[in-house]
Amino acid sequence: MKVATLVAVAAAVLTACSNSDDSSAAADFNEADVTFAQEMIPHHRQATEMAGFADGRTTNEKVLSLAKRITAAQGPEIKSMTDWLKSWDKKVPSESGGMEGMDHGSSSDMDMPGMMSDEDMKALESSSGAAFDEAFLTMMIAHHKGAITMAETEETDGKSPEAVDLAKKIQKDQASEISEMQTLLRS
């Protein structure tokens, strides 16, 4: 009887030890990482929506090129953040901006730095030519500044190496794009 108990205890200890490495990657995150991903996904979605308006509304090749680069960069970032949330068993924001099963709609999205209102988005979508270029660049600068603020918080408070690395990348890339957009506004 004692031998059977010892064998069972030893098996349980060995099983617990062998699983510790497998679960450490999934456990290597904190609430700041979750908040960063859950908020940056709708933030990026809005940026890609804004960038999508450029095709057919601008004749400025530099603005169109910038819009395409924003979409090309942020689409894969959305996928990465979505994958992290799923692996962390956390809610992924729905396409409408809220999270399934949570009372978060477009009004909560407005609490995020740099998010445009529905009215701003409608005004941008209905503009064209030089008016579109000015509105797009001005709004995207504000939007990018908001993303940088969110990314700075993640860099300071986050635990997930992947999320912190993305936050650093967002800061670098979007600061560069802000400089480019400011130059385009002056030209």
C-alpha positions as CSV (number, residue, x, y, z in Angstrom):
1,M,0.0,0.0,0.0
2,K,2.8,2.4,0.9
3,V,4.7,1.6,-2.3
4,A,1.6,2.3,-4.4
5,T,1.1,5.7,-2.6
6,L,4.8,6.6,-3.1
7,V,4.6,5.6,-6.8
8,A,1.4,7.8,-7.3
9,V,3.0,10.8,-5.5
10,A,6.2,10.4,-7.5
11,A,4.2,10.2,-10.8
12,A,2.3,13.3,-9.9
13,V,5.5,15.2,-9.0
14,L,7.2,14.2,-12.2
15,T,4.1,15.1,-14.3
16,A,3.9,18.5,-12.7
17,C,7.6,19.1,-13.3
18,S,7.5,17.9,-16.9
19,N,4.5,20.3,-17.7
20,S,6.1,23.4,-16.3
21,D,8.1,24.2,-19.4
22,D,5.1,23.7,-21.7
23,S,2.9,26.1,-19.7
24,S,5.5,28.8,-19.1
25,A,5.2,30.3,-22.6
26,A,1.4,30.6,-22.3
27,A,1.8,32.1,-18.8
28,D,4.4,34.6,-19.9
29,F,2.0,37.5,-20.1
30,N,0.1,39.9,-17.8
31,E,-3.0,42.1,-17.8
32,A,-1.1,44.9,-19.5
33,D,-0.3,42.6,-22.4
34,V,-4.0,41.6,-22.7
35,T,-5.1,45.2,-22.6
36,F,-2.6,46.3,-25.2
37,A,-3.7,43.6,-27.6
38,Q,-7.4,44.0,-26.9
39,E,-7.2,47.8,-27.5
40,M,-4.6,47.9,-30.3
41,I,-6.6,45.5,-32.5
42,P,-9.5,47.9,-32.9
43,H,-7.1,50.8,-33.1
44,H,-5.2,49.2,-36.0
45,R,-8.5,48.2,-37.6
46,Q,-9.6,51.8,-37.7
47,A,-6.2,52.8,-39.1
48,T,-6.5,50.3,-41.9
49,E,-10.1,51.4,-42.6
50,M,-8.9,55.0,-42.9
51,A,-6.0,53.9,-45.1
52,G,-8.5,52.0,-47.3
53,F,-10.4,55.2,-48.0
54,A,-7.3,56.6,-49.9
55,D,-7.8,54.5,-53.0
56,G,-10.1,56.5,-55.2
57,R,-10.1,59.6,-53.0
58,T,-6.6,60.8,-53.5
59,T,-4.5,61.5,-56.6
60,N,-1.4,62.1,-54.4
61,E,0.9,59.1,-55.0
62,K,2.8,59.7,-51.8
63,V,-0.4,59.6,-49.7
64,L,-1.6,56.5,-51.5
65,S,1.7,54.8,-51.0
66,L,1.7,55.7,-47.3
67,A,-1.9,54.3,-46.9
68,K,-0.9,51.0,-48.6
69,R,2.1,50.7,-46.3
70,I,0.0,51.3,-43.2
71,T,-2.4,48.5,-44.3
72,A,0.4,46.2,-45.1
73,A,2.1,46.7,-41.7
74,Q,-0.9,46.7,-39.5
75,G,-2.8,43.7,-41.0
76,P,-0.1,41.2,-39.9
77,E,0.1,43.0,-36.5
78,I,-3.6,42.5,-36.0
79,K,-3.2,38.8,-36.7
80,S,-0.3,38.4,-34.3
81,M,-2.2,40.1,-31.5
82,T,-5.3,38.0,-32.2
83,D,-3.2,34.9,-32.0
84,W,-1.7,36.0,-28.7
85,L,-5.1,36.6,-27.2
86,K,-6.4,33.2,-28.3
87,S,-3.3,31.5,-26.9
88,W,-3.8,33.4,-23.6
89,D,-7.5,32.3,-23.6
90,K,-8.6,35.9,-23.6
91,K,-11.3,37.6,-25.5
92,V,-10.6,38.9,-29.0
93,P,-12.2,42.2,-30.1
94,S,-15.0,41.6,-32.7
95,E,-14.9,43.3,-36.0
96,S,-17.3,45.9,-34.7
97,G,-14.8,47.0,-32.0
98,G,-16.3,45.4,-29.0
99,M,-15.5,42.0,-27.5
100,E,-17.9,39.1,-27.7
101,G,-19.7,38.7,-24.4
102,M,-18.5,42.1,-23.1
103,D,-20.3,45.4,-23.0
104,H,-17.7,47.3,-25.2
105,G,-18.9,49.1,-28.2
106,S,-17.7,51.9,-30.3
107,S,-18.1,54.3,-27.4
108,S,-15.5,52.5,-25.4
109,D,-13.2,52.5,-28.4
110,M,-13.3,56.3,-28.2
111,D,-11.6,56.1,-24.8
112,M,-8.4,54.9,-26.6
113,P,-5.9,57.6,-27.6
114,G,-6.2,58.8,-31.1
115,M,-9.4,57.0,-32.1
116,M,-11.6,58.9,-34.6
117,S,-15.3,59.4,-34.0
118,D,-17.9,58.0,-36.3
119,E,-18.5,61.5,-37.6
120,D,-14.7,61.9,-38.3
121,M,-14.7,58.7,-40.2
122,K,-17.8,59.7,-42.3
123,A,-16.2,63.1,-43.0
124,L,-13.0,61.4,-44.2
125,E,-14.9,58.9,-46.3
126,S,-16.9,61.6,-48.0
127,S,-13.9,63.8,-48.9
128,S,-11.7,63.6,-51.9
129,G,-8.7,65.3,-53.5
130,A,-6.6,67.8,-51.5
131,A,-9.4,67.9,-48.8
132,F,-9.0,64.1,-48.3
133,D,-5.2,64.3,-48.2
134,E,-5.3,67.0,-45.5
135,A,-8.0,65.3,-43.4
136,F,-6.3,61.9,-43.8
137,L,-2.9,63.1,-42.8
138,T,-4.1,65.2,-39.9
139,M,-6.3,62.4,-38.6
140,M,-3.7,59.7,-39.1
141,I,-1.1,61.8,-37.2
142,A,-3.4,62.0,-34.2
143,H,-4.2,58.3,-34.6
144,H,-0.5,57.3,-34.7
145,K,0.2,59.5,-31.7
146,G,-2.5,57.6,-29.8
147,A,-1.0,54.2,-30.8
148,I,2.5,55.4,-29.6
149,T,1.0,56.3,-26.3
150,M,-0.6,52.9,-26.0
151,A,2.6,51.2,-27.1
152,E,4.7,53.2,-24.5
153,T,2.4,51.9,-21.8
154,E,2.9,48.3,-23.0
155,E,6.7,48.7,-23.1
156,T,6.6,49.9,-19.5
157,D,4.1,47.6,-18.0
158,G,4.0,44.5,-20.3
159,K,5.5,41.1,-19.6
160,S,5.1,39.2,-22.9
161,P,8.4,39.6,-24.8
162,E,6.5,39.4,-28.1
163,A,4.0,42.1,-27.1
164,V,6.7,44.4,-25.8
165,D,8.7,43.9,-29.0
166,L,5.7,44.8,-31.0
167,A,5.1,47.9,-28.9
168,K,8.6,49.0,-29.5
169,K,8.2,48.4,-33.3
170,I,4.9,50.4,-33.3
171,Q,6.6,53.3,-31.6
172,K,9.5,53.3,-34.1
173,D,7.4,52.8,-37.2
174,Q,4.6,55.2,-36.4
175,A,7.0,57.9,-35.2
176,S,8.7,57.7,-38.6
177,E,5.3,57.8,-40.4
178,I,4.3,60.8,-38.4
179,S,7.4,62.6,-39.6
180,E,6.6,61.6,-43.2
181,M,2.9,62.8,-42.8
182,Q,4.0,66.1,-41.3
183,T,6.3,66.7,-44.3
184,L,3.4,65.8,-46.7
185,L,1.1,68.3,-44.9
186,R,3.7,71.0,-45.4
187,S,4.2,70.3,-49.1
